Amino acid sequence: MICLRFLSAVILCVLQGIWSDLCAQDPTDLYAFHLTVGTEGNYTITSPKYLSGFNTGGYTNQPWFTSDGKLLVSVRKKGGDQTDIYQLDLARHSVKRMSATKANEYSPRLSPDGQSLTVLRQVEGDSMDQQVWKVPVSGGAGESVAPHIRNAGYYAWLDPRQMAIYRLEGESNSLELYNLQDGRSRRIATAVGRTLLADPGGNVVYVHKFDSTYWYLKRYNPLRMTIDIIAQTPVLSEDFALSPDGTFFMGGGSILYAFHPGVDTAWKKVADLSQYDIHGITRLAISPDGRTLVLANVKKKV
């Protein structure tokens, strides 16, 4: 009986870890760097800042910048099992808690109109029921954005009417385009990575895990319903960020890479961050003005 219970817990943890890092108990720290581009298009990063001082040894992850440059993050305190949303004001060096519900909440964003905080909420009492929720920034009751989609893992707003949703289906996953007006969804791809972004043209950018050797950064155009390959990823990484000038950033271990489509023919090494004890780069975010890069560093327990 003990073995069966243990096996069930492991299976549950693996499934949850695929879509929301719910079982990632390894401490995760955030760092901010000043991002500069030279005359030849080469990027450099300087002035490292440790952002997780308010949550040392805990989980501080899934960074996302608002239009005014504030940073939304998912936070779980050391030794705790509750994940909430916090806002970091990098300019004022302040921390503000944005949610305090009994449900775990991840993937913080603002809705396209800026009036609502949207999150991936794990419904209380059901760890496998995750929905995209929105809560008015001014206060008030929240509601599910897509109530019939209960297996959401990640999401990205394309515009006020559409969002891309990563859905877990058994042992696989799919990327779907969801229409908020009629409640319909359209499958785009399978075997995708957890990072979903909307580029300035309203396209969905994602990583396609083609096989165990080749992963590709791809772009889906919802109007033409076409998929383009941007580049093969430099390493088997599913996390990336996009700067205002169209440059993509990805990390592998301690190495940060950059690639500008139409300009670069290969990924360029931006920096080796091992000197800062950064060896597990995962999530990335770039400020709206393109001057700040934030990355998450996963530290394995010893």
MILOVO-522354 format. One record per residue (C-alpha): x negated, y negated, z. Coordinates in nm, 2 decimals, padded with zeros to 4 digits. Example, Ala and Ser with C-alpha at 12.3 -4.5 7.8 and 13.67 -1.06 7.14 Angstrom:
REM MILOVO-522354
+--------+--------+--------+
|      X |      Y |      Z |
+--------+--------+--------+
| -01.23 |  00.45 |  00.78 |
| -01.37 |  00.11 |  00.71 |
+--------+--------+--------+
REM end
This chain:
REM MILOVO-522354
+--------+--------+--------+
|      X |      Y |      Z |
+--------+--------+--------+
|  00.00 |  00.00 |  00.00 |
| -00.28 | -00.24 |  00.09 |
| -00.45 | -00.17 | -00.25 |
| -00.13 | -00.23 | -00.44 |
| -00.07 | -00.55 | -00.26 |
| -00.43 | -00.66 | -00.33 |
| -00.40 | -00.57 | -00.70 |
| -00.07 | -00.76 | -00.72 |
| -00.23 | -01.07 | -00.57 |
| -00.52 | -01.05 | -00.81 |
| -00.29 | -01.01 | -01.11 |
| -00.09 | -01.31 | -00.99 |
| -00.40 | -01.52 | -00.93 |
| -00.54 | -01.44 | -01.28 |
| -00.21 | -01.54 | -01.45 |
| -00.18 | -01.86 | -01.25 |
| -00.54 | -01.94 | -01.31 |
| -00.49 | -01.93 | -01.69 |
| -00.25 | -02.22 | -01.69 |
| -00.29 | -02.44 | -01.38 |
| -00.61 | -02.35 | -01.20 |
| -00.39 | -02.25 | -00.90 |
| -00.64 | -01.99 | -00.79 |
| -00.95 | -02.20 | -00.85 |
| -01.06 | -02.23 | -00.49 |
| -01.41 | -02.34 | -00.59 |
| -01.48 | -02.69 | -00.48 |
| -01.45 | -02.94 | -00.76 |
| -01.60 | -03.29 | -00.76 |
| -01.55 | -03.59 | -00.99 |
| -01.82 | -03.82 | -01.11 |
| -01.80 | -04.14 | -01.31 |
| -02.07 | -04.27 | -01.55 |
| -02.11 | -04.59 | -01.74 |
| -02.08 | -04.50 | -02.11 |
| -02.28 | -04.70 | -02.37 |
| -02.31 | -04.65 | -02.75 |
| -02.62 | -04.77 | -02.94 |
| -02.65 | -04.93 | -03.28 |
| -02.70 | -04.59 | -03.44 |
| -02.39 | -04.44 | -03.27 |
| -02.59 | -04.25 | -03.01 |
| -02.43 | -04.25 | -02.66 |
| -02.60 | -04.28 | -02.32 |
| -02.46 | -04.25 | -01.97 |
| -02.59 | -04.43 | -01.67 |
| -02.49 | -04.54 | -01.32 |
| -02.35 | -04.22 | -01.18 |
| -02.08 | -04.26 | -00.91 |
| -01.95 | -03.98 | -00.68 |
| -01.57 | -04.01 | -00.67 |
| -01.48 | -03.72 | -00.43 |
| -01.60 | -03.87 | -00.11 |
| -01.24 | -03.88 |  00.03 |
| -01.21 | -03.50 | -00.04 |
| -01.55 | -03.35 |  00.02 |
| -01.55 | -02.98 | -00.03 |
| -01.20 | -02.98 | -00.17 |
| -01.05 | -02.97 | -00.52 |
| -01.05 | -03.30 | -00.71 |
| -00.97 | -03.24 | -01.07 |
| -00.77 | -03.31 | -01.38 |
| -00.87 | -03.68 | -01.43 |
| -00.65 | -03.90 | -01.65 |
| -00.68 | -04.27 | -01.71 |
| -00.38 | -04.51 | -01.71 |
| -00.37 | -04.80 | -01.96 |
| -00.49 | -05.04 | -01.69 |
| -00.80 | -04.83 | -01.61 |
| -00.68 | -04.65 | -01.29 |
| -00.76 | -04.28 | -01.25 |
| -00.49 | -04.02 | -01.17 |
| -00.62 | -03.69 | -01.03 |
| -00.50 | -03.36 | -00.87 |
| -00.62 | -03.31 | -00.52 |
| -00.62 | -03.02 | -00.28 |
| -00.79 | -03.07 |  00.06 |
| -01.06 | -02.83 |  00.17 |
| -00.90 | -02.52 |  00.32 |
| -00.55 | -02.63 |  00.22 |
| -00.30 | -02.48 | -00.02 |
| -00.11 | -02.80 | -00.12 |
| -00.20 | -02.99 | -00.44 |
| -00.08 | -03.35 | -00.48 |
| -00.15 | -03.65 | -00.70 |
| -00.37 | -03.93 | -00.61 |
| -00.47 | -04.26 | -00.78 |
| -00.83 | -04.39 | -00.77 |
| -00.89 | -04.76 | -00.84 |
| -01.25 | -04.75 | -00.95 |
| -01.29 | -05.13 | -00.96 |
| -01.16 | -05.17 | -00.60 |
| -01.30 | -04.84 | -00.47 |
| -00.96 | -04.75 | -00.33 |
| -00.76 | -04.42 | -00.30 |
| -00.38 | -04.40 | -00.30 |
| -00.17 | -04.09 | -00.26 |
|  00.10 | -04.08 | -00.53 |
|  00.30 | -03.77 | -00.43 |
|  00.37 | -03.59 | -00.11 |
|  00.63 | -03.32 | -00.19 |
|  00.63 | -02.96 | -00.08 |
|  00.57 | -02.85 | -00.44 |
|  00.23 | -02.82 | -00.59 |
|  00.17 | -03.08 | -00.86 |
| -00.09 | -03.10 | -01.14 |
| -00.18 | -03.27 | -01.47 |
| -00.08 | -03.63 | -01.37 |
|  00.01 | -03.87 | -01.65 |
|  00.22 | -04.17 | -01.71 |
|  00.52 | -04.15 | -01.95 |
|  00.47 | -04.35 | -02.28 |
|  00.68 | -04.64 | -02.14 |
|  00.47 | -04.65 | -01.83 |
|  00.78 | -04.63 | -01.61 |
|  00.74 | -04.28 | -01.48 |
|  00.47 | -04.06 | -01.33 |
|  00.48 | -03.72 | -01.50 |
|  00.33 | -03.40 | -01.35 |
|  00.33 | -03.03 | -01.39 |
|  00.53 | -02.92 | -01.09 |
|  00.52 | -02.58 | -00.94 |
|  00.88 | -02.52 | -00.82 |
|  00.89 | -02.45 | -00.45 |
|  00.91 | -02.08 | -00.37 |
|  00.83 | -01.96 | -00.72 |
|  00.46 | -01.98 | -00.81 |
|  00.53 | -01.87 | -01.17 |
|  00.79 | -02.14 | -01.23 |
|  00.62 | -02.46 | -01.36 |
|  00.80 | -02.75 | -01.52 |
|  00.71 | -03.09 | -01.65 |
|  00.87 | -03.34 | -01.41 |
|  00.89 | -03.72 | -01.41 |
|  00.93 | -03.95 | -01.11 |
|  01.00 | -04.33 | -01.15 |
|  00.69 | -04.53 | -01.06 |
|  00.91 | -04.77 | -00.87 |
|  01.05 | -04.49 | -00.66 |
|  01.35 | -04.27 | -00.67 |
|  01.44 | -03.91 | -00.74 |
|  01.26 | -03.71 | -01.00 |
|  01.39 | -03.48 | -01.27 |
|  01.26 | -03.21 | -01.50 |
|  01.17 | -03.33 | -01.85 |
|  01.23 | -03.00 | -02.01 |
|  01.44 | -02.79 | -01.76 |
|  01.47 | -02.48 | -01.97 |
|  01.09 | -02.45 | -02.02 |
|  00.98 | -02.29 | -01.69 |
|  00.65 | -02.15 | -01.80 |
|  00.46 | -02.47 | -01.88 |
|  00.09 | -02.47 | -01.82 |
| -00.03 | -02.80 | -01.96 |
|  00.12 | -03.08 | -02.16 |
|  00.05 | -03.41 | -02.35 |
|  00.28 | -03.69 | -02.45 |
|  00.28 | -03.78 | -02.82 |
|  00.55 | -04.05 | -02.80 |
|  00.87 | -04.11 | -02.60 |
|  01.05 | -03.84 | -02.79 |
|  00.79 | -03.56 | -02.82 |
|  00.53 | -03.38 | -02.61 |
|  00.30 | -03.09 | -02.67 |
|  00.34 | -02.81 | -02.42 |
|  00.10 | -02.52 | -02.35 |
|  00.32 | -02.22 | -02.25 |
|  00.22 | -01.89 | -02.09 |
|  00.39 | -01.59 | -02.24 |
|  00.29 | -01.27 | -02.07 |
| -00.08 | -01.23 | -02.11 |
| -00.10 | -01.48 | -02.40 |
| -00.02 | -01.85 | -02.45 |
|  00.12 | -02.07 | -02.72 |
|  00.11 | -02.44 | -02.81 |
|  00.46 | -02.58 | -02.88 |
|  00.59 | -02.92 | -02.99 |
|  00.89 | -03.01 | -02.77 |
|  01.16 | -03.26 | -02.88 |
|  01.31 | -03.44 | -02.57 |
|  01.62 | -03.56 | -02.77 |
|  01.75 | -03.22 | -02.89 |
|  01.57 | -02.99 | -02.65 |
|  01.42 | -02.79 | -02.94 |
|  01.06 | -02.67 | -02.95 |
|  00.84 | -02.55 | -03.24 |
|  00.55 | -02.32 | -03.20 |
|  00.22 | -02.46 | -03.34 |
| -00.05 | -02.21 | -03.25 |
| -00.15 | -01.93 | -03.00 |
| -00.47 | -01.86 | -02.81 |
| -00.52 | -02.23 | -02.73 |
| -00.73 | -02.40 | -02.46 |
| -00.58 | -02.59 | -02.17 |
| -00.68 | -02.94 | -02.28 |
| -00.42 | -03.11 | -02.50 |
| -00.46 | -03.47 | -02.62 |
| -00.27 | -03.70 | -02.85 |
| -00.50 | -03.90 | -03.08 |
| -00.41 | -04.26 | -03.19 |
| -00.24 | -04.12 | -03.50 |
|  00.01 | -03.92 | -03.30 |
| -00.16 | -03.58 | -03.37 |
| -00.21 | -03.31 | -03.12 |
| -00.57 | -03.22 | -03.06 |
| -00.66 | -02.88 | -02.90 |
| -00.91 | -02.60 | -02.89 |
| -00.83 | -02.28 | -03.08 |
| -01.00 | -01.98 | -02.92 |
| -01.04 | -01.79 | -03.25 |
| -01.22 | -01.50 | -03.09 |
| -01.48 | -01.43 | -02.83 |
| -01.76 | -01.60 | -03.03 |
| -01.60 | -01.89 | -03.22 |
| -01.38 | -02.16 | -03.08 |
| -01.26 | -02.46 | -03.28 |
| -01.15 | -02.81 | -03.21 |
| -00.83 | -02.86 | -03.42 |
| -00.58 | -03.13 | -03.50 |
| -00.21 | -03.08 | -03.57 |
| -00.01 | -03.34 | -03.76 |
|  00.36 | -03.32 | -03.66 |
|  00.48 | -03.51 | -03.96 |
|  00.30 | -03.31 | -04.23 |
|  00.30 | -02.99 | -04.01 |
| -00.06 | -02.93 | -04.10 |
| -00.36 | -02.81 | -03.90 |
| -00.72 | -02.94 | -03.96 |
| -01.04 | -02.81 | -03.82 |
| -01.24 | -03.10 | -03.66 |
| -01.54 | -02.90 | -03.56 |
| -01.66 | -02.57 | -03.40 |
| -01.71 | -02.63 | -03.03 |
| -02.07 | -02.66 | -02.92 |
| -02.01 | -02.40 | -02.65 |
| -01.72 | -02.18 | -02.54 |
| -01.55 | -02.48 | -02.37 |
| -01.18 | -02.58 | -02.38 |
| -01.21 | -02.92 | -02.22 |
| -01.28 | -03.24 | -02.41 |
| -01.21 | -03.61 | -02.41 |
| -01.17 | -03.87 | -02.69 |
| -01.32 | -04.22 | -02.68 |
| -01.14 | -04.52 | -02.84 |
| -01.39 | -04.52 | -03.13 |
| -01.29 | -04.16 | -03.22 |
| -01.59 | -03.97 | -03.06 |
| -01.52 | -03.64 | -02.89 |
| -01.70 | -03.54 | -02.58 |
| -01.74 | -03.18 | -02.44 |
| -01.95 | -03.02 | -02.17 |
| -02.13 | -02.69 | -02.13 |
| -02.29 | -02.61 | -01.80 |
| -02.49 | -02.92 | -01.72 |
| -02.50 | -03.06 | -02.08 |
| -02.28 | -03.33 | -02.21 |
| -02.22 | -03.34 | -02.59 |
| -02.07 | -03.59 | -02.83 |
| -01.93 | -03.56 | -03.19 |
| -01.79 | -03.83 | -03.41 |
| -01.59 | -03.68 | -03.71 |
| -01.69 | -03.83 | -04.04 |
| -02.01 | -03.96 | -03.90 |
| -02.19 | -03.67 | -03.73 |
| -02.26 | -03.34 | -03.89 |
| -02.32 | -03.16 | -03.56 |
| -02.27 | -03.21 | -03.19 |
| -02.53 | -03.44 | -03.02 |
| -02.67 | -03.39 | -02.68 |
| -02.59 | -03.69 | -02.47 |
| -02.74 | -03.59 | -02.14 |
| -02.86 | -03.31 | -01.91 |
| -02.68 | -03.37 | -01.58 |
| -02.86 | -03.10 | -01.38 |
| -03.06 | -03.38 | -01.21 |
| -02.73 | -03.47 | -01.04 |
| -02.66 | -03.11 | -00.94 |
| -02.39 | -03.09 | -01.20 |
| -02.39 | -02.74 | -01.35 |
| -02.03 | -02.67 | -01.43 |
| -01.87 | -02.95 | -01.64 |
| -01.50 | -02.89 | -01.71 |
| -01.24 | -03.17 | -01.74 |
| -01.33 | -03.50 | -01.89 |
| -01.16 | -03.84 | -01.92 |
| -01.26 | -04.17 | -02.08 |
| -01.13 | -04.51 | -01.98 |
| -00.92 | -04.71 | -02.23 |
| -01.20 | -04.96 | -02.28 |
| -01.44 | -04.67 | -02.36 |
| -01.69 | -04.78 | -02.09 |
| -01.64 | -04.52 | -01.83 |
| -01.66 | -04.14 | -01.86 |
| -01.53 | -03.92 | -01.57 |
| -01.61 | -03.55 | -01.55 |
| -01.52 | -03.27 | -01.31 |
| -01.80 | -03.04 | -01.18 |
| -01.70 | -02.70 | -01.05 |
| -01.92 | -02.58 | -00.77 |
| -01.92 | -02.21 | -00.71 |
| -01.89 | -02.08 | -00.36 |
| -02.20 | -01.92 | -00.21 |
+--------+--------+--------+
REM end
